[in-house]
């Protein structure tokens, strides 16, 4: 194969018609619509036209790549037309219809006929001829690429592939790339890593919000597969100090297995995300992230209304406090770029982190289908680094100005958990007492509890944070300033970091005020530390003599949100206070933070007597006082795991019960004997299924009385000042995508029509429809919206009317 181009002439019509070479890979970008994609379309059209040609035309094309078979050991390795065109045509429209060469046409090189060159193809089936034609056109296209490519590394790869395809046509074989390694080159692949990332960070979300993240991950993988890598020389110019040897190897593999096969389909093609892993992703992520964000900003208005509504509605809700920056930015904030930004920021951390679990082989091996290994929640490995409830020198100063604080430590460095803040153990009897306790009727079988060791994949909000803590990725420290102790450099750095986090996430709060409270010796802050830096915290002031603690600030830095850190922070704060015998929290929450505090167990029903906190905490205008009463028996940091296990046990009990009642009973034969009706309880198996005779109430005795009561209630509800959003069905023009989110809509107009038609035979049907009105509203709208508030107020009014009418169950 010394003369590799002997069978191709630059002036041949075939080369000119193949189209221009693909654009050389640039500094990074998507290749859709240009370069390889455009070349692929052109060469595809050319292949289809040639395969539709008569067989003599096909043989003429293949004769160019077929060595002469004439007697006398002719060394000609390809038939050459005796009448080549003088110059290549400029376009296919200018190209005249070329006459089909006869099999007796002599070769310009060896004078033997075309038939002597293609005699070996006489008995070859048509589909094999078509395959060889495809390879031949790929050869011509690569020949053009070699001559037009300027980058030396890329040119070398094109030429190697050109020789490979040329040889496969000569030998009538299938092109096989000879490489030391076969795909995939890195494990886990980018695709597997992204799937692991979605499960690791977002598996706790509801199904609709989780699906939004899945769609975003698919878009990201699609961008990876269409990404044009920069050449090694361009990378050397951009990053002079970077070692490009590994990148050059990946670049060569990418050209051979991913890029060139896009327009030369005779070569096997692989998706970039399936055969490369974190090494390549690290090399391209920075440039790719920048372009994706810019693309998201440019295309935010091109989204269909229903898709835009889906993103706005189902973007994973944060812990409430994290969105201060977005709230204060006003209506010009674009949620679509924000969604992409947060997704890429969280993924970037996992790509470059040395301790990220999503790239470990054990992650995918322990979780079929790419889900996070759920057994890690129950039987977690030992903590890599100890949990810290550390206390700064300020601990020796009583928060209320009195004696020493409950921590009772005066050290200048954070104390380990064993000394100061060891995790509180749940109150439980010793093992020997448990074994001696007699089991009573109704106890859950021990084997059933053991069956539920593996929990479901639907994780709690704080599960990811809890796993990170167990692996030692994050730590918790209670820190504070001191005026009478030598300052500790690390604690001061953390306090400065906390001040920055609070100032950035709470822009409405004056920075001077934040600084004064964070550095006030009477205040402490539970800080969340990750990789040695502060990423969140809760600032509080303890009043031991009054029996409560005031929470002042609560925030997590923006690029670390939607990970359950806010919930886990609050749970650690609860355990810290239970250990120090303070069982009540008070805080003033603005309208945006109420949702977060409700999720953490706070309510507007204050358990602390007013006389206890009056004069101790500052009253904030426009904020709502909320309180939380702690239960010393609850291990809060493990509470969600306990609840999940209880749910699993109940599910198993239900399954066991269903197995017991799935007995087939004989049918009823009494009706053949002339019996017209029988009591329901006499049906075989009805009582075993759990059915009980319903008590006959007023509504069964007097339907008219029930109708009048329901009509009166509905009239009062419709006349309520907060009923205006629910009077008629939601219009698609006013709320695009509403009916994709709400499967069973309901409104007061529809309820009036149903009541008029006597649809509501029982009060339960009526109450179910009314409850659906409120549930739908809360599902579609954000908690801070006016509609959400109207639903809550109207619901409260509705149940007060139900109670007045005597229709509430006792």
LUMZA-595360 format. One record per residue (C-alpha): residue number from 1; residue in one letter; x negated, y negated, z negated. Coordinates in steps of 0.05 Angstrom, whole numbers. Layout:
   num   residuo       px       py       pz
   NUM         a        X        Y        Z
...
//
This chain:
   num   residuo       px       py       pz
     1         x        0        0        0
     2         x      -56      -48       16
     3         x      -14      -85       67
     4         x       49      -94       26
     5         x       80     -145       72
     6         x       67     -110      137
     7         x      140      -92      147
     8         x      166     -163      136
     9         x      156     -223      180
    10         x      167     -293      154
    11         x      204     -311      217
    12         x      252     -253      215
    13         x      326     -271      211
    14         x      335     -226      151
    15         x      288     -266      107
    16         x      318     -332      126
    17         x      388     -309      114
    18         x      374     -282       45
    19         x      374     -352       15
    20         x      325     -391      -25
    21         x      288     -364      -85
    22         x      316     -375     -154
    23         x      292     -435     -192
    24         x      232     -422     -235
    25         x      249     -412     -308
    26         x      244     -480     -343
    27         x      237     -502     -414
    28         x      299     -465     -434
    29         x      371     -469     -414
    30         x      431     -432     -388
    31         x      424     -408     -316
    32         x      498     -405     -301
    33         x      515     -438     -235
    34         x      444     -448     -212
    35         x      379     -412     -197
    36         x      387     -337     -206
    37         x      463     -341     -209
    38         x      466     -378     -142
    39         x      416     -330     -110
    40         x      456     -271     -135
    41         x      519     -296     -102
    42         x      484     -309      -36
    43         x      449     -242      -33
    44         x      513     -207      -53
    45         x      549     -237        6
    46         x      492     -217       52
    47         x      493     -145       26
    48         x      568     -140       37
    49         x      562     -165      108
    50         x      505     -118      125
    51         x      540      -57       95
    52         x      601      -73      137
    53         x      559      -72      201
    54         x      557      -13      250
    55         x      507       42      235
    56         x      458       22      291
    57         x      452      -47      259
    58         x      437      -14      192
    59         x      384       31      222
    60         x      351      -30      255
    61         x      346      -63      187
    62         x      318       -1      153
    63         x      270       11      211
    64         x      232      -51      189
    65         x      214      -13      125
    66         x      204       57      155
    67         x      137       84      177
    68         x      131      112      247
    69         x      146      187      253
    70         x      121      195      325
    71         x       72      249      343
    72         x       -1      231      339
    73         x       -4      207      266
    74         x       16      135      280
    75         x       -3       89      222
    76         x       51       36      235
    77         x       89       27      169
    78         x      149      -12      197
    79         x      185      -26      262
    80         x      175      -96      289
    81         x      222     -128      338
    82         x      191     -142      406
    83         x      230     -208      411
    84         x      226     -243      343
    85         x      258     -312      337
    86         x      207     -368      344
    87         x      226     -403      279
    88         x      271     -384      221
    89         x      341     -413      227
    90         x      358     -468      178
    91         x      424     -440      157
    92         x      470     -382      170
    93         x      517     -427      210
    94         x      461     -444      259
    95         x      440     -371      266
    96         x      462     -341      333
    97         x      492     -272      334
    98         x      433     -226      343
    99         x      440     -167      390
   100         x      436      -98      359
   101         x      371      -65      379
   102         x      374        1      416
   103         x      341       63      386
   104         x      297       63      448
   105         x      272       -8      434
   106         x      196       -6      428
   107         x      159      -30      367
   108         x      115      -92      378
   109         x       62      -62      334
   110         x       55       11      356
   111         x       98       13      419
   112         x      138       72      392
   113         x      214       66      394
   114         x      260       47      337
   115         x      286      119      338
   116         x      216      144      320
   117         x      217      100      258
   118         x      287      120      234
   119         x      290      193      255
   120         x      288      214      181
   121         x      353      175      170
   122         x      397      211      221
   123         x      427      259      170
   124         x      427      212      110
   125         x      499      199       85
   126         x      529      129       92
   127         x      529      113       18
   128         x      454      127       13
   129         x      442       83       75
   130         x      481       27       41
   131         x      439       35      -23
   132         x      374       31       17
   133         x      400      -31       52
   134         x      412      -64      -15
   135         x      341      -49      -37
   136         x      315      -75       30
   137         x      351     -142       21
   138         x      323     -146      -50
   139         x      254     -136      -21
   140         x      264     -195       26
   141         x      291     -239      -29
   142         x      232     -223      -74
   143         x      185     -237      -16
   144         x      215     -307      -12
   145         x      209     -314      -87
   146         x      135     -296      -86
   147         x      119     -350      -34
   148         x      161     -404      -67
   149         x      143     -392     -140
   150         x       90     -439     -168
   151         x       80     -409     -238
   152         x       25     -357     -236
   153         x       54     -310     -289
   154         x      123     -310     -257
   155         x       92     -302     -187
   156         x       54     -240     -210
   157         x      117     -207     -237
   158         x      155     -223     -173
   159         x       99     -192     -131
   160         x       97     -129     -174
   161         x      172     -119     -167
   162         x      167     -133      -92
   163         x      116      -77      -84
   164         x      158      -30     -127
   165         x      221      -41      -85
   166         x      182      -38      -19
   167         x      154       29      -40
   168         x      222       56      -59
   169         x      249       40       10
   170         x      190       73       44
   171         x      198      135        2
   172         x      275      133        0
   173         x      272      136      -75
   174         x      303       97     -132
   175         x      261       41     -162
   176         x      236       57     -231
   177         x      199        6     -273
   178         x      136       35     -303
   179         x      126        6     -372
   180         x       93       27     -436
   181         x      159       16     -473
   182         x      230       24     -451
   183         x      288      -20     -474
   184         x      306      -37     -528
   185         x      239      -69     -546
   186         x      258      -94     -615
   187         x      304      -67     -669
   188         x      352      -89     -692
   189         x      373     -126     -629
   190         x      396     -198     -628
   191         x      467     -173     -617
   192         x      464     -128     -678
   193         x      432     -183     -719
   194         x      487     -232     -701
   195         x      540     -180     -717
   196         x      507     -167     -784
   197         x      504     -242     -796
   198         x      579     -249     -784
   199         x      595     -192     -832
   200         x      544     -216     -883
   201         x      567     -288     -886
   202         x      640     -287     -865
   203         x      670     -220     -882
   204         x      707     -251     -941
   205         x      749     -296     -895
   206         x      821     -281     -877
   207         x      830     -245     -811
   208         x      848     -307     -769
   209         x      790     -348     -795
   210         x      743     -289     -788
   211         x      766     -280     -715
   212         x      747     -352     -701
   213         x      676     -339     -725
   214         x      674     -275     -684
   215         x      693     -314     -621
   216         x      638     -365     -637
   217         x      588     -308     -645
   218         x      609     -280     -577
   219         x      598     -349     -546
   220         x      528     -351     -577
   221         x      510     -282     -550
   222         x      535     -301     -481
   223         x      489     -361     -483
   224         x      431     -316     -502
   225         x      444     -270     -444
   226         x      447     -328     -394
   227         x      388     -366     -424
   228         x      329     -383     -379
   229         x      263     -372     -417
   230         x      207     -423     -408
   231         x      145     -395     -376
   232         x       84     -379     -419
   233         x       46     -438     -389
   234         x      102     -486     -406
   235         x      104     -458     -476
   236         x       29     -468     -484
   237         x       37     -541     -463
   238         x       95     -552     -511
   239         x       64     -514     -570
   240         x      -12     -517     -561
   241         x      -28     -481     -626
   242         x       22     -424     -616
   243         x       -1     -354     -599
   244         x       33     -340     -533
   245         x        7     -269     -523
   246         x       69     -237     -554
   247         x      114     -287     -519
   248         x       82     -271     -452
   249         x       97     -197     -461
   250         x      169     -212     -479
   251         x      174     -260     -420
   252         x      149     -207     -371
   253         x      199     -156     -399
   254         x      255     -208     -395
   255         x      239     -222     -321
   256         x      237     -148     -304
   257         x      297     -123     -342
   258         x      343     -183     -350
   259         x      329     -240     -302
   260         x      308     -211     -234
   261         x      362     -156     -237
   262         x      414     -212     -237
   263         x      400     -224     -163
   264         x      366     -157     -145
   265         x      419     -108     -167
   266         x      378      -48     -144
   267         x      339      -56     -209
   268         x      372      -35     -275
   269         x      397      -95     -314
   270         x      401     -104     -389
   271         x      430     -159     -432
   272         x      377     -200     -467
   273         x      415     -196     -533
   274         x      415     -120     -531
   275         x      341     -105     -517
   276         x      306     -162     -555
   277         x      307     -178     -629
   278         x      287     -231     -678
   279         x      218     -244     -647
   280         x      247     -271     -582
   281         x      304     -306     -618
   282         x      255     -344     -661
   283         x      217     -365     -599
   284         x      278     -396     -565
   285         x      324     -415     -623
   286         x      301     -486     -635
   287         x      308     -508     -563
   288         x      372     -468     -554
   289         x      404     -496     -616
   290         x      392     -568     -592
   291         x      423     -554     -524
   292         x      483     -517     -553
   293         x      499     -574     -600
   294         x      495     -624     -543
   295         x      539     -579     -500
   296         x      590     -574     -557
   297         x      593     -650     -562
   298         x      603     -657     -487
   299         x      656     -603     -480
   300         x      696     -616     -543
   301         x      751     -650     -503
   302         x      753     -596     -450
   303         x      782     -544     -497
   304         x      854     -523     -487
   305         x      901     -554     -539
   306         x      917     -486     -569
   307         x      843     -468     -575
   308         x      828     -535     -607
   309         x      885     -525     -656
   310         x      859     -455     -672
   311         x      790     -483     -691
   312         x      819     -540     -731
   313         x      867     -495     -768
   314         x      824     -434     -781
   315         x      756     -463     -791
   316         x      732     -428     -855
   317         x      755     -470     -913
   318         x      700     -493     -960
   319         x      700     -494    -1035
   320         x      736     -561    -1034
   321         x      679     -605    -1057
   322         x      634     -594     -997
   323         x      672     -636     -946
   324         x      662     -705     -978
   325         x      617     -727     -921
   326         x      667     -704     -869
   327         x      724     -738     -905
   328         x      692     -805     -911
   329         x      668     -804     -839
   330         x      739     -819     -817
   331         x      781     -795     -758
   332         x      722     -799     -709
   333         x      690     -737     -738
   334         x      691     -682     -684
   335         x      707     -614     -716
   336         x      685     -572     -657
   337         x      611     -595     -658
   338         x      615     -590     -734
   339         x      637     -517     -728
   340         x      580     -501     -680
   341         x      530     -540     -723
   342         x      548     -502     -787
   343         x      547     -435     -752
   344         x      479     -449     -720
   345         x      450     -478     -784
   346         x      469     -416     -824
   347         x      444     -370     -770
   348         x      379     -410     -765
   349         x      365     -397     -838
   350         x      373     -322     -828
   351         x      331     -322     -765
   352         x      270     -355     -798
   353         x      279     -329     -869
   354         x      229     -274     -889
   355         x      279     -243     -937
   356         x      342     -242     -894
   357         x      377     -174     -900
   358         x      411     -177     -832
   359         x      348     -156     -796
   360         x      335      -95     -838
   361         x      347      -26     -810
   362         x      381       -5     -875
   363         x      434      -59     -864
   364         x      463      -29     -801
   365         x      448       42     -823
   366         x      487       33     -887
   367         x      547        0     -855
   368         x      581       34     -795
   369         x      607      -15     -745
   370         x      559      -69     -767
   371         x      595      -83     -832
   372         x      559     -100     -896
   373         x      544      -39     -939
   374         x      599      -42     -990
   375         x      566        6    -1039
   376         x      516      -49    -1055
   377         x      571      -85    -1093
   378         x      582      -28    -1141
   379         x      513        0    -1151
   380         x      466      -57    -1135
   381         x      391      -48    -1137
   382         x      353      -79    -1195
   383         x      347     -155    -1193
   384         x      283     -176    -1158
   385         x      276     -237    -1202
   386         x      311     -248    -1269
   387         x      371     -293    -1274
   388         x      357     -358    -1310
   389         x      402     -397    -1355
   390         x      345     -445    -1369
   391         x      350     -506    -1413
   392         x      307     -568    -1408
   393         x      277     -605    -1468
   394         x      342     -644    -1472
   395         x      373     -583    -1504
   396         x      348     -606    -1571
   397         x      392     -667    -1566
   398         x      464     -655    -1586
   399         x      510     -676    -1529
   400         x      555     -713    -1576
   401         x      499     -745    -1614
   402         x      496     -696    -1672
   403         x      454     -634    -1687
   404         x      419     -586    -1641
   405         x      456     -561    -1579
   406         x      483     -490    -1575
   407         x      424     -470    -1532
   408         x      378     -483    -1590
   409         x      315     -488    -1548
   410         x      263     -542    -1545
   411         x      215     -512    -1494
   412         x      194     -555    -1435
   413         x      201     -499    -1384
   414         x      261     -458    -1363
   415         x      272     -399    -1408
   416         x      286     -330    -1379
   417         x      353     -298    -1387
   418         x      331     -252    -1441
   419         x      313     -310    -1486
   420         x      365     -363    -1472
   421         x      417     -347    -1422
   422         x      421     -272    -1417
   423         x      483     -249    -1380
   424         x      541     -236    -1427
   425         x      560     -164    -1431
   426         x      634     -148    -1428
   427         x      665     -127    -1493
   428         x      673      -52    -1491
   429         x      670        5    -1541
   430         x      606       46    -1547
   431         x      603      106    -1500
   432         x      612      156    -1557
   433         x      675      121    -1580
   434         x      702      121    -1509
   435         x      691      195    -1503
   436         x      726      209    -1568
   437         x      787      167    -1551
   438         x      847      211    -1537
   439         x      877      201    -1468
   440         x      950      182    -1468
   441         x     1006      190    -1417
   442         x      998      140    -1361
   443         x      922      135    -1363
   444         x      890      133    -1295
   445         x      853      198    -1280
   446         x      777      191    -1285
   447         x      766      226    -1218
   448         x      810      173    -1185
   449         x      767      117    -1214
   450         x      705      152    -1187
   451         x      737      158    -1118
   452         x      740       82    -1113
   453         x      665       72    -1120
   454         x      662       45    -1049
   455         x      703      -17    -1042
   456         x      737      -43     -980
   457         x      701      -88     -931
   458         x      745     -147     -948
   459         x      697     -184     -993
   460         x      713     -235    -1047
   461         x      692     -308    -1037
   462         x      631     -301    -1082
   463         x      608     -232    -1061
   464         x      554     -255    -1013
   465         x      527     -303    -1066
   466         x      528     -247    -1118
   467         x      488     -202    -1072
   468         x      437     -257    -1059
   469         x      429     -266    -1134
   470         x      417     -192    -1144
   471         x      364     -193    -1090
   472         x      331     -253    -1123
   473         x      345     -300    -1065
   474         x      380     -351    -1110
   475         x      373     -370    -1183
   476         x      414     -410    -1233
   477         x      384     -458    -1285
   478         x      416     -504    -1336
   479         x      372     -566    -1337
   480         x      374     -636    -1367
   481         x      331     -696    -1381
   482         x      297     -712    -1447
   483         x      274     -777    -1478
   484         x      235     -748    -1536
   485         x      197     -691    -1503
   486         x      141     -690    -1452
   487         x      175     -686    -1383
   488         x      169     -622    -1345
   489         x      150     -634    -1272
   490         x      191     -577    -1244
   491         x      254     -598    -1282
   492         x      246     -670    -1261
   493         x      239     -648    -1188
   494         x      303     -607    -1196
   495         x      339     -667    -1226
   496         x      318     -710    -1168
   497         x      342     -656    -1121
   498         x      409     -653    -1157
   499         x      416     -728    -1152
   500         x      403     -724    -1077
   501         x      454     -668    -1067
   502         x      508     -704    -1107
   503         x      495     -771    -1072
   504         x      496     -739    -1003
   505         x      558     -696    -1014
   506         x      597     -749    -1054
   507         x      586     -813    -1014
   508         x      644     -849    -1047
   509         x      610     -844    -1114
   510         x      559     -899    -1129
   511         x      488     -873    -1127
   512         x      470     -912    -1190
   513         x      527     -879    -1228
   514         x      505     -809    -1204
   515         x      433     -822    -1223
   516         x      452     -848    -1292
   517         x      493     -786    -1309
   518         x      446     -735    -1280
   519         x      387     -764    -1319
   520         x      428     -778    -1382
   521         x      402     -733    -1438
   522         x      473     -720    -1461
   523         x      490     -688    -1394
   524         x      467     -622    -1367
   525         x      470     -592    -1298
   526         x      476     -520    -1277
   527         x      431     -521    -1216
   528         x      431     -472    -1158
   529         x      359     -459    -1134
   530         x      342     -426    -1068
   531         x      271     -418    -1042
   532         x      248     -466    -1097
   533         x      294     -523    -1077
   534         x      360     -547    -1104
   535         x      420     -533    -1059
   536         x      477     -546    -1108
   537         x      498     -556    -1179
   538         x      551     -574    -1230
   539         x      537     -633    -1277
   540         x      574     -629    -1343
   541         x      575     -657    -1414
   542         x      590     -612    -1473
   543         x      632     -635    -1533
   544         x      624     -576    -1582
   545         x      658     -612    -1639
   546         x      720     -623    -1596
   547         x      719     -554    -1565
   548         x      714     -574    -1491
   549         x      666     -593    -1436
   550         x      676     -647    -1383
   551         x      655     -629    -1312
   552         x      629     -692    -1278
   553         x      600     -672    -1210
   554         x      605     -609    -1169
   555         x      573     -601    -1100
   556         x      535     -555    -1053
   557         x      491     -582     -997
   558         x      526     -582     -930
   559         x      484     -529     -894
   560         x      493     -479     -951
   561         x      569     -481     -954
   562         x      620     -428     -937
   563         x      576     -376     -972
   564         x      613     -370    -1038
   565         x      561     -411    -1076
   566         x      614     -458    -1105
   567         x      654     -401    -1135
   568         x      593     -366    -1162
   569         x      567     -431    -1193
   570         x      632     -441    -1230
   571         x      632     -369    -1254
   572         x      562     -377    -1283
   573         x      583     -441    -1317
   574         x      642     -404    -1349
   575         x      597     -349    -1375
   576         x      547     -401    -1401
   577         x      602     -435    -1441
   578         x      632     -371    -1467
   579         x      563     -353    -1494
   580         x      562     -420    -1529
   581         x      633     -414    -1555
   582         x      665     -471    -1515
   583         x      728     -445    -1482
   584         x      758     -505    -1447
   585         x      738     -546    -1385
   586         x      766     -614    -1368
   587         x      754     -653    -1304
   588         x      784     -709    -1263
   589         x      793     -684    -1192
   590         x      809     -727    -1132
   591         x      861     -703    -1081
   592         x      808     -668    -1039
   593         x      778     -627    -1097
   594         x      844     -603    -1128
   595         x      846     -543    -1081
   596         x      776     -520    -1102
   597         x      790     -527    -1176
   598         x      856     -489    -1169
   599         x      818     -431    -1138
   600         x      772     -432    -1199
   601         x      830     -425    -1248
   602         x      842     -499    -1264
   603         x      912     -527    -1270
   604         x      947     -592    -1289
   605         x      974     -558    -1351
   606         x      922     -582    -1402
   607         x      913     -535    -1462
   608         x      868     -582    -1501
   609         x      908     -629    -1546
   610         x      906     -700    -1522
   611         x      878     -724    -1588
   612         x      817     -680    -1577
   613         x      794     -712    -1512
   614         x      824     -782    -1516
   615         x      767     -831    -1520
   616         x      714     -778    -1504
   617         x      721     -775    -1429
   618         x      730     -832    -1379
   619         x      797     -839    -1343
   620         x      788     -844    -1268
   621         x      839     -882    -1227
   622         x      871     -842    -1171
   623         x      846     -775    -1198
   624         x      883     -718    -1231
   625         x      863     -689    -1298
   626         x      856     -614    -1294
   627         x      837     -563    -1345
   628         x      815     -491    -1349
   629         x      819     -445    -1409
   630         x      767     -391    -1412
   631         x      779     -319    -1434
   632         x      720     -291    -1473
   633         x      739     -220    -1452
   634         x      729     -233    -1378
   635         x      660     -225    -1346
   636         x      670     -280    -1295
   637         x      610     -266    -1250
   638         x      635     -195    -1239
   639         x      710     -211    -1242
   640         x      724     -206    -1168
   641         x      690     -138    -1165
   642         x      734     -113    -1222
   643         x      797     -139    -1188
   644         x      778     -106    -1123
   645         x      766      -40    -1157
   646         x      834      -45    -1192
   647         x      867      -58    -1125
   648         x      832        3    -1096
   649         x      856       46    -1155
   650         x      928       22    -1145
   651         x      923       37    -1071
   652         x      898      108    -1087
   653         x      955      118    -1137
   654         x     1005       97    -1084
   655         x      974      145    -1034
   656         x      979      201    -1084
   657         x     1051      185    -1098
   658         x     1067      184    -1024
   659         x     1036      253    -1017
   660         x     1081      278    -1073
   661         x     1145      250    -1043
   662         x     1132      272     -972
   663         x     1172      334     -984
   664         x     1223      354     -931
   665         x     1292      365     -961
   666         x     1349      402     -927
   667         x     1400      361     -890
   668         x     1471      346     -914
   669         x     1522      399     -894
   670         x     1580      375     -937
   671         x     1609      331     -882
   672         x     1624      394     -841
   673         x     1670      415     -897
   674         x     1712      352     -891
   675         x     1678      308     -944
   676         x     1684      236     -921
   677         x     1633      203     -968
   678         x     1584      221    -1024
   679         x     1546      180    -1077
   680         x     1478      156    -1053
   681         x     1443      187    -1113
   682         x     1468      257    -1091
   683         x     1426      255    -1028
   684         x     1369      306    -1037
   685         x     1303      271    -1049
   686         x     1331      201    -1057
   687         x     1314      196    -1131
   688         x     1245      227    -1120
   689         x     1228      171    -1072
   690         x     1236      120    -1128
   691         x     1306       96    -1110
   692         x     1349       68    -1166
   693         x     1421       48    -1166
   694         x     1427      -28    -1161
   695         x     1469      -64    -1212
   696         x     1532      -93    -1184
   697         x     1527     -168    -1193
   698         x     1573     -225    -1177
   699         x     1551     -231    -1105
   700         x     1574     -160    -1090
   701         x     1641     -173    -1122
   702         x     1657     -241    -1094
   703         x     1625     -258    -1026
   704         x     1663     -324    -1022
   705         x     1634     -347    -1088
   706         x     1564     -330    -1064
   707         x     1576     -367     -999
   708         x     1599     -429    -1036
   709         x     1539     -428    -1082
   710         x     1489     -419    -1025
   711         x     1523     -474     -984
   712         x     1519     -522    -1043
   713         x     1445     -506    -1054
   714         x     1428     -515     -980
   715         x     1464     -582     -978
   716         x     1424     -607    -1037
   717         x     1359     -583    -1006
   718         x     1373     -616     -939
   719         x     1389     -682     -973
   720         x     1323     -681    -1013
   721         x     1273     -736     -996
   722         x     1219     -684     -980
   723         x     1261     -642     -933
   724         x     1249     -683     -870
   725         x     1193     -640     -841
   726         x     1236     -577     -844
   727         x     1302     -600     -816
   728         x     1293     -571     -746
   729         x     1248     -520     -711
   730         x     1177     -542     -698
   731         x     1168     -568     -627
   732         x     1110     -540     -586
   733         x     1093     -609     -560
   734         x     1084     -636     -630
   735         x     1043     -577     -657
   736         x     1007     -540     -601
   737         x      988     -469     -621
   738         x     1038     -468     -679
   739         x     1073     -406     -654
   740         x     1007     -370     -644
   741         x      994     -380     -719
   742         x     1065     -373     -747
   743         x     1097     -308     -723
   744         x     1163     -317     -760
   745         x     1185     -390     -759
   746         x     1243     -415     -801
   747         x     1276     -483     -813
   748         x     1337     -512     -849
   749         x     1377     -519     -785
   750         x     1370     -445     -770
   751         x     1389     -429     -843
   752         x     1452     -472     -836
   753         x     1472     -433     -774
   754         x     1459     -367     -808
   755         x     1499     -388     -870
   756         x     1557     -409     -826
   757         x     1558     -342     -791
   758         x     1558     -306     -858
   759         x     1489     -276     -846
   760         x     1470     -284     -919
   761         x     1506     -225     -950
   762         x     1460     -228    -1011
   763         x     1423     -283    -1046
   764         x     1357     -248    -1032
   765         x     1365     -258     -956
   766         x     1377     -332     -968
   767         x     1318     -340    -1015
   768         x     1272     -301     -968
   769         x     1287     -348     -910
   770         x     1277     -410     -953
   771         x     1212     -383     -980
   772         x     1189     -370     -909
   773         x     1198     -445     -894
   774         x     1150     -463     -949
   775         x     1100     -406     -935
   776         x     1096     -423     -861
   777         x     1082     -496     -877
   778         x     1026     -480     -925
   779         x      995     -430     -877
   780         x      992     -478     -818
   781         x      975     -544     -853
   782         x      916     -564     -896
   783         x      926     -572     -971
   784         x      914     -647     -969
   785         x      966     -658     -914
   786         x     1032     -692     -926
   787         x     1070     -632     -900
   788         x     1036     -586     -951
   789         x     1056     -632    -1008
   790         x     1128     -637     -983
   791         x     1132     -561     -982
   792         x     1109     -556    -1055
   793         x     1157     -609    -1080
   794         x     1216     -582    -1041
   795         x     1202     -511    -1064
   796         x     1202     -533    -1137
   797         x     1269     -569    -1126
   798         x     1299     -508    -1090
   799         x     1283     -460    -1147
   800         x     1311     -508    -1198
   801         x     1377     -507    -1159
   802         x     1376     -431    -1154
   803         x     1367     -428    -1230
   804         x     1424     -478    -1241
   805         x     1470     -435    -1198
   806         x     1454     -373    -1239
   807         x     1424     -336    -1180
   808         x     1355     -328    -1209
   809         x     1336     -257    -1230
   810         x     1329     -248    -1304
//
